[in-house]
Amino acid sequence: MPNNSTTPQESEIDISEAAEALAETRQRLAEIPAEVVVVNHVMGLYELAAIHLSAQPPRLFEAALAIDAVACLVEGLEGRLGDEEATLKLALDNIRIAFVQIKDAMLKEEEETA
């Protein structure tokens, strides 16, 4: 069995510090406009799609899910994403094109090897 040398008082301090850090993070997040946070999440989903597309072999199902999530946000929130909206639309178009190109290349390769 592992030797746990943490006392109950130390555990309470750790929990208290974690709760305080969480409260500070929530306060900082509350001060940021929601559109900024949403745009950051959209870009994270875009990057997730790109990672799956660039995997060897590409993971099309996972990439498609991330691309669809980007589309839901960008298209569903049209007119509400601020100054970055045009960039997000362009990014969505580009990742969709990349998906189709990679999928087509994979199908072509499969046909050639069959």
CORWO-V647533 format. One record per residue. PSI is psi in radians with two decimals (* if undefined). D_LAST is the distance of its C-alpha to the last C-alpha in Angstrom with 2 decimals. Layout:
psi->PSI d_last->D_LAST
psi->PSI d_last->D_LAST
This chain:
psi->2.49 d_last->55.17
psi->2.57 d_last->54.94
psi->1.94 d_last->58.28
psi->1.90 d_last->58.58
psi->0.17 d_last->61.48
psi->2.23 d_last->61.36
psi->2.81 d_last->64.53
psi->-0.62 d_last->64.68
psi->-0.70 d_last->66.48
psi->-0.66 d_last->63.75
psi->-0.73 d_last->61.13
psi->-0.68 d_last->63.21
psi->-0.77 d_last->63.44
psi->-0.78 d_last->59.66
psi->-0.74 d_last->59.10
psi->-0.76 d_last->61.80
psi->-0.69 d_last->60.29
psi->-0.73 d_last->56.82
psi->-0.69 d_last->58.35
psi->-0.75 d_last->60.25
psi->-0.70 d_last->57.20
psi->-0.75 d_last->55.29
psi->-0.73 d_last->58.24
psi->-0.75 d_last->58.35
psi->-0.77 d_last->54.65
psi->-0.71 d_last->55.04
psi->-0.77 d_last->58.07
psi->-0.73 d_last->56.26
psi->-0.66 d_last->53.33
psi->-0.42 d_last->55.83
psi->-0.19 d_last->57.21
psi->2.34 d_last->53.91
psi->2.44 d_last->53.15
psi->-0.63 d_last->50.45
psi->-0.57 d_last->48.46
psi->-0.76 d_last->48.13
psi->-0.76 d_last->46.78
psi->-0.79 d_last->44.32
psi->-0.74 d_last->43.10
psi->-0.70 d_last->42.61
psi->-0.70 d_last->40.53
psi->-0.79 d_last->38.41
psi->-0.59 d_last->37.76
psi->-0.70 d_last->36.91
psi->-0.66 d_last->34.30
psi->-0.82 d_last->32.93
psi->-0.68 d_last->32.69
psi->-0.78 d_last->31.00
psi->-0.77 d_last->28.28
psi->-0.68 d_last->27.93
psi->-0.79 d_last->27.73
psi->-0.61 d_last->24.86
psi->-0.54 d_last->22.99
psi->-0.07 d_last->23.61
psi->2.73 d_last->22.54
psi->1.86 d_last->19.71
psi->2.80 d_last->17.43
psi->2.49 d_last->19.13
psi->1.51 d_last->20.63
psi->-0.68 d_last->20.26
psi->-0.83 d_last->22.28
psi->-0.72 d_last->25.14
psi->-0.76 d_last->25.11
psi->-0.69 d_last->25.26
psi->-0.81 d_last->28.16
psi->-0.71 d_last->30.07
psi->-0.74 d_last->29.51
psi->-0.64 d_last->30.73
psi->-0.74 d_last->33.74
psi->-0.82 d_last->34.55
psi->-0.75 d_last->34.38
psi->-0.75 d_last->36.65
psi->-0.86 d_last->39.20
psi->-0.82 d_last->39.12
psi->-0.62 d_last->39.02
psi->-0.44 d_last->41.13
psi->0.37 d_last->43.80
psi->2.34 d_last->43.95
psi->-0.03 d_last->47.39
psi->0.10 d_last->48.17
psi->0.18 d_last->46.28
psi->-2.68 d_last->48.84
psi->-0.39 d_last->48.42
psi->-0.04 d_last->44.85
psi->-0.78 d_last->43.50
psi->-0.70 d_last->42.33
psi->-0.72 d_last->40.57
psi->-0.69 d_last->38.85
psi->-0.75 d_last->37.68
psi->-0.74 d_last->36.28
psi->-0.74 d_last->34.55
psi->-0.81 d_last->33.01
psi->-0.78 d_last->31.78
psi->-0.73 d_last->30.31
psi->-0.55 d_last->28.47
psi->-0.76 d_last->27.05
psi->-0.78 d_last->25.82
psi->-0.72 d_last->24.31
psi->-0.86 d_last->22.52
psi->-0.74 d_last->21.00
psi->-0.77 d_last->20.01
psi->-0.75 d_last->18.37
psi->-0.79 d_last->16.56
psi->-0.73 d_last->15.35
psi->-0.69 d_last->14.25
psi->-0.74 d_last->12.29
psi->-0.72 d_last->10.55
psi->-0.77 d_last->9.96
psi->-0.72 d_last->8.63
psi->-0.72 d_last->6.13
psi->-0.70 d_last->5.19
psi->-0.56 d_last->5.56
psi->-0.21 d_last->3.80
psi->* d_last->0.00
